Amino acid sequence: MHWPVACENREGGAGGRGRGGGSGGMSPPFKIAVLGAQGVGKTAIVRRFLCDDYSETPSPNHARRVYLSAAVLNGHVHDLQITDYPAIPAFPGSSLQEWTDSCCRGIRSAHVYILVYDICCFDSFEYVKTMRQQILETRVLGTAETPILIVGNKRDLQRGRVIPRHNVSDLVRKSWKCGYVECSAHFNWHILLLFSEALRSVGCSRCKHVHATIRFQRALRRERCVLM
Ligand SMILES: Nc1nc2c(ncn2[C@@H]2O[C@H](COP(=O)(O)OP(=O)(O)OP(=O)(O)O)[C@@H](O)[C@H]2O)c(=O)[nH]1
């Protein structure tokens, strides 16, 4: 199994362009929005995925960070735009609100939302609940299907879990009809899986017949699993 090892992830403003290669600029990037309460590990997850990097020092985000990467989906290279948003107080209810708050730019047109909570923090799950509800209520009209993936981070702190896993999983999968993944950015558990799930859900809503075969640029190495 081979995949590109060069890392071309770029960090910058929303004006960042897709890669010159990849899909050849022909198709828009898959836009992935990572949301969650403060300190749940959004940045840690994104950086672990893109750079295999992890820091124990909290570095609160006050602005959104946009990263570009790529994934091979069923033999085609797609640009990925992953945006790590700060803990926004509410999902913007209109385009105007979205564009007047620089933290929120681009959020309403994401193709998939990764909503992260800390399995040891009840309030962070409440945040996810609220955010999901607001996304469903306020998304851009005409985008009926809004893939949302719920992610429980800090799985390594399992002993401090505040809601039993099966309760959350049942609620999320059966009632919300969303995907659910638990991960640890600290130990790199299920980080690849969660982005694969996110991409799969975008593939499914964009193109029904896609049974996604996914390889990520740079994100797969050595001991990590290969998803085919
Ligand atoms: N034990 C453990 N700690 C984690 C994990 N992921 C993140 N952390 C820690 O949680 C703290 C917050 O992580 P961040 O990635 O900055 O969280 P964030 O959600 O981006 O925070 P804001 O930008 O403030 O919203 C840091 O000290 C991380 O080291 C994890 O999987 N396990």
The ligand as an ORCA input file, in Angstrom:
! r2SCAN-3c Opt
* xyz 0 1
  N      -5.406     13.411     28.328
  C      -5.686     14.014     27.162
  N      -5.545     15.340     27.052
  C      -5.838     15.903     25.841
  C      -6.270     15.148     24.742
  N      -6.488     15.995     23.711
  C      -6.194     17.222     24.150
  N      -5.789     17.178     25.435
  C      -5.362     18.307     26.263
  O      -6.464     19.176     26.460
  C      -6.004     20.521     26.489
  C      -6.775     21.353     25.483
  O      -6.476     20.892     24.183
  P      -6.701     21.810     22.903
  O      -6.406     21.017     21.701
  O      -5.996     23.115     23.062
  O      -8.273     22.056     23.030
  P      -9.194     22.982     22.125
  O     -10.527     22.334     22.097
  O      -8.566     23.253     20.806
  O      -9.243     24.284     23.011
  P      -9.696     25.790     22.610
  O      -8.869     26.209     21.451
  O      -9.402     26.569     23.840
  O     -11.150     25.745     22.313
  C      -4.508     20.491     26.206
  O      -3.811     20.567     27.436
  C      -4.294     19.131     25.566
  O      -3.000     18.625     25.817
  C      -6.392     13.741     24.903
  O      -6.747     12.985     23.997
  N      -6.092     13.230     26.144
*
